[in-house]
Amino acid sequence: MSQPSSVSACPVCGRPRDVKLRPFCSKRCADIDLAKWLRGEYAIPGAPPGEEGAPDDGEPSEFH
């Protein structure tokens, strides 16, 4: 059985982290976190589409 880490708490439930599942305490908490990412509950902040100065016509831009 895995030993819990005393460094910090699981980001999902707050229990001590498991070394083998870090940063989570259990497979269940890891799956809950993955589901949140897949549903779009987490997002990386950025400018809304179309506000970066160039029109977005759906075509990929070329790098020079």
C-alpha positions as CSV (number, residue, x, y, z in Angstrom):
1,M,0.0,0.0,0.0
2,S,1.2,3.5,-0.8
3,Q,2.4,5.8,1.9
4,P,0.7,9.3,2.1
5,S,2.9,12.3,1.6
6,S,2.9,14.9,4.3
7,V,4.0,17.7,1.9
8,S,0.5,19.0,1.1
9,A,-3.1,18.1,0.5
10,C,-5.0,16.6,-2.4
11,P,-6.3,19.4,-4.6
12,V,-9.7,17.7,-4.9
13,C,-10.6,16.6,-1.4
14,G,-7.9,17.9,0.9
15,R,-6.7,14.6,2.2
16,P,-2.9,13.8,2.4
17,R,-1.4,13.1,-1.0
18,D,-0.4,9.6,-2.1
19,V,3.2,9.4,-3.4
20,K,2.2,7.1,-6.3
21,L,-0.7,9.3,-7.3
22,R,0.6,12.8,-6.6
23,P,-0.8,15.4,-6.5
24,F,-3.9,13.3,-5.6
25,C,-4.7,11.0,-2.7
26,S,-6.5,8.4,-4.7
27,K,-7.4,7.2,-8.2
28,R,-10.9,8.5,-7.6
29,C,-9.7,12.1,-7.0
30,A,-7.4,11.9,-10.1
31,D,-10.4,10.8,-12.2
32,I,-12.6,13.6,-10.8
33,D,-9.9,16.1,-11.8
34,L,-9.5,14.6,-15.3
35,A,-13.3,14.8,-15.8
36,K,-13.3,18.5,-14.9
37,W,-10.6,19.1,-17.5
38,L,-12.5,17.1,-20.1
39,R,-15.8,19.0,-19.4
40,G,-14.0,22.3,-19.7
41,E,-14.4,23.4,-16.1
42,Y,-10.8,24.3,-16.0
43,A,-9.5,26.8,-18.6
44,I,-6.3,28.7,-19.2
45,P,-7.1,32.4,-19.3
46,G,-6.4,34.2,-22.5
47,A,-7.8,36.8,-24.9
48,P,-11.2,35.9,-26.4
49,P,-11.0,34.7,-30.0
50,G,-10.7,37.6,-32.5
51,E,-9.2,40.1,-30.1
52,E,-5.5,39.5,-30.9
53,G,-5.4,42.1,-33.7
54,A,-5.6,39.8,-36.7
55,P,-8.9,38.6,-38.1
56,D,-9.6,35.0,-37.6
57,D,-10.7,33.5,-40.9
58,G,-10.3,29.9,-39.8
59,E,-7.1,29.5,-41.8
60,P,-3.9,28.7,-39.9
61,S,-1.4,31.5,-40.0
62,E,2.0,30.9,-41.5
63,F,5.2,31.3,-39.5
64,H,8.1,33.2,-41.2
